[in-house]
Amino acid sequence: MVAIGEKAPNLKLGKWVQGMETNFDKEGDNVKLVEVFQVNCPGCFMYSMPEIINIYQKYKGDGLTVFGVATAFEDYDKNTLENLEMLLTTGEVVGDTKQALSQYGQLDDGKLQFKIPYPVAMDSLVKDTGDPSREKMTAFIKNQLPDFDSQPEDYKQQIFARVKDYFKAKEYSAETFEMYSLQGTPSTILVDRKGILRDVSFGQAAGLDSMVQKLLNE
């Protein structure tokens, strides 16, 4: 588990699909902004990505590094490396993303109306086998329910049973997604010039622009 205010460990990544291979330790004293998205995530493309691209264009000359990480914690048939490669080379989208964007008139000939200008990698996906350990389940639960320990015993058992079913249905563990205890996509990870983790946000990050600006001025 990574905590705000501590040194941000390098992202665990599968393959760099666009741009030069990089990571936190290779970006010197730049401020680092990571957008974590799924290929099959309409909100990522409708709201988060345009905002991140905006921030990238605005501050890339001022010491900001931006990169994207495509992850998968569901819809493993759609959130694939192949679909990420297709997206980055042709602009084509799939699944719920395609449906939502075409419904709102945000596709041209079935393709995105914008290009992602920064480097993008695929999260490291590790095939899940066997039952999850008690430690892994406890860590997962406490991230979602901080007061879990003080709950009644029968309630705890119910939660453990549900979490066990969740892990059994999961085909892969996405290593960066889990290491940073992300709750879904889109999420952003923000690291300052000294390599310290300063913010992790899920959904539309309110005030992301001003946070970036503040870190660049430090």
C-alpha positions in Angstrom: 0.0 0.0 0.0 1.3 3.4 -1.0 0.6 6.4 1.2 0.3 10.1 0.4 3.4 11.9 1.6 5.7 8.9 1.0 8.0 8.2 -1.9 6.0 7.0 -4.9 7.2 3.5 -6.1 7.7 3.0 -9.8 4.7 1.9 -11.7 4.6 -1.8 -12.6 3.9 -1.9 -16.3 3.5 -4.6 -19.0 4.3 -2.9 -22.3 4.8 0.7 -23.6 2.5 1.1 -26.5 3.2 4.7 -27.3 6.2 6.9 -26.6 9.5 6.2 -24.9 9.6 3.7 -22.0 9.8 5.7 -18.8 8.9 5.7 -15.1 9.0 7.9 -12.0 12.7 7.4 -11.4 13.6 8.4 -15.0 11.8 11.7 -14.9 14.3 13.7 -12.8 12.8 16.5 -10.9 9.7 16.9 -13.1 6.2 16.8 -11.6 4.6 13.5 -12.7 0.9 13.1 -13.6 -0.4 9.6 -14.5 -3.8 9.0 -15.9 -5.1 5.5 -15.3 -7.9 4.5 -17.6 -9.6 1.5 -19.2 -10.2 1.1 -22.9 -13.8 0.2 -22.0 -14.6 3.2 -19.9 -16.7 6.0 -21.5 -16.1 8.5 -18.7 -12.3 8.2 -19.2 -12.7 9.4 -22.8 -15.5 11.9 -22.4 -14.3 13.8 -19.3 -10.9 12.8 -17.9 -8.7 12.4 -21.0 -9.6 15.8 -22.6 -8.8 17.5 -19.2 -5.5 15.6 -18.9 -4.6 16.5 -22.5 -5.4 20.2 -21.7 -3.1 20.1 -18.6 -0.4 18.4 -20.7 -0.5 21.0 -23.4 -0.5 23.8 -20.9 2.4 22.7 -18.6 4.6 20.3 -20.6 7.2 23.0 -21.1 7.2 23.9 -17.4 8.5 20.7 -15.9 5.4 18.4 -16.1 5.6 14.8 -17.3 2.3 13.1 -18.2 1.8 9.5 -19.0 -1.2 7.2 -19.4 -1.6 3.7 -18.0 -4.4 1.5 -19.4 -5.5 -1.0 -16.8 -8.0 -3.8 -16.5 -10.0 -4.8 -13.4 -13.2 -5.9 -15.3 -14.3 -6.6 -18.9 -11.1 -8.4 -19.6 -12.2 -9.3 -23.1 -12.3 -5.5 -24.0 -9.6 -4.0 -21.8 -6.9 -5.7 -23.7 -3.4 -4.8 -25.0 -4.7 -5.4 -28.6 -7.6 -2.9 -28.2 -5.2 -0.4 -26.6 -2.8 -0.7 -29.6 -5.7 -0.3 -32.0 -6.9 2.8 -30.1 -3.5 4.5 -30.1 -2.7 3.7 -33.8 -6.1 4.2 -35.4 -8.3 6.1 -32.9 -10.8 3.3 -32.9 -12.7 2.6 -29.7 -14.7 -0.5 -28.5 -17.5 -1.6 -26.3 -19.2 0.8 -23.9 -16.8 3.6 -24.9 -17.8 3.3 -28.6 -21.5 3.2 -27.7 -21.4 6.2 -25.4 -19.2 8.4 -27.6 -21.3 7.7 -30.7 -24.5 8.4 -28.8 -23.1 11.9 -27.9 -21.7 12.6 -31.3 -18.1 12.4 -30.1 -16.8 10.1 -32.8 -15.7 10.8 -36.4 -16.2 7.7 -38.6 -16.1 5.6 -35.4 -12.9 7.1 -34.3 -11.8 9.5 -31.5 -11.8 13.2 -32.3 -8.5 13.7 -30.5 -5.2 12.0 -30.2 -3.5 11.1 -26.9 -0.2 13.1 -27.1 1.7 11.6 -24.2 3.3 8.2 -23.6 0.9 5.3 -22.8 1.7 1.9 -21.3 -0.4 -1.2 -20.4 -0.6 -2.0 -16.7 1.2 -5.2 -15.7 -1.6 -7.9 -15.6 -0.8 -11.1 -13.6 -3.1 -14.1 -14.1 -4.9 -14.9 -10.8 -4.7 -18.5 -9.7 -5.9 -20.2 -6.6 -7.6 -18.6 -3.6 -6.5 -15.2 -2.4 -4.6 -15.1 0.9 -6.3 -13.8 4.1 -3.8 -10.9 4.1 -4.6 -9.9 0.6 -8.4 -9.9 1.3 -7.9 -8.0 4.5 -5.8 -5.3 2.9 -8.4 -5.0 0.1 -11.3 -4.7 2.5 -9.6 -2.2 4.8 -8.9 0.0 1.8 -12.6 0.2 1.1 -13.8 0.0 4.7 -11.3 1.7 7.1 -13.4 0.8 10.2 -13.6 -2.9 9.3 -11.9 -4.1 12.5 -14.6 -2.6 14.7 -17.5 -4.3 12.8 -19.5 -7.3 14.3 -18.0 -10.7 13.5 -20.9 -12.0 11.4 -20.8 -8.9 9.2 -17.0 -9.4 8.8 -17.6 -13.0 7.6 -20.1 -11.9 5.1 -17.7 -9.3 3.7 -14.9 -11.9 3.5 -17.2 -14.2 1.6 -18.1 -11.5 -0.9 -14.5 -10.5 -1.4 -13.5 -14.1 -1.9 -16.1 -14.4 -4.7 -14.9 -11.1 -6.2 -11.3 -12.4 -6.3 -12.4 -15.7 -7.8 -14.2 -13.9 -10.6 -11.2 -11.8 -11.3 -9.0 -13.2 -14.1 -6.1 -10.9 -13.6 -4.5 -8.6 -11.0 -3.5 -5.3 -12.4 -0.3 -4.5 -10.5 -0.2 -0.7 -10.7 -3.9 -0.4 -10.1 -3.6 -2.6 -6.9 -0.3 -1.1 -5.7 -1.8 2.4 -5.6 -5.1 1.1 -4.2 -7.1 2.7 -7.0 -10.9 2.5 -6.7 -11.8 2.5 -10.4 -11.2 4.5 -13.6 -10.5 7.2 -14.5 -7.9 7.8 -11.7 -5.0 10.1 -11.5 -1.7 9.8 -9.6 0.3 13.0 -8.9 3.9 12.9 -7.8 6.0 16.0 -6.9 9.4 17.1 -8.0 11.0 15.1 -5.2 9.2 11.9 -6.1 6.7 12.1 -3.2 3.2 10.9 -3.8 0.9 14.0 -3.3 -2.5 13.0 -4.6 -4.5 10.0 -5.8 -8.0 10.8 -7.2 -10.8 8.7 -8.6 -13.3 10.1 -11.1 -13.1 13.7 -12.3 -10.3 15.3 -10.3 -11.7 18.6 -9.2 -8.9 21.2 -9.0 -6.3 19.0 -10.8 -5.0 22.0 -12.8 -4.4 24.1 -9.7 -2.8 21.2 -7.9 -0.4 20.7 -10.8 0.3 24.4 -10.9 1.1 24.5 -7.2 3.5 21.5 -7.4 5.3 23.1 -10.4 5.8 26.3 -8.3 7.3 24.4 -5.4 
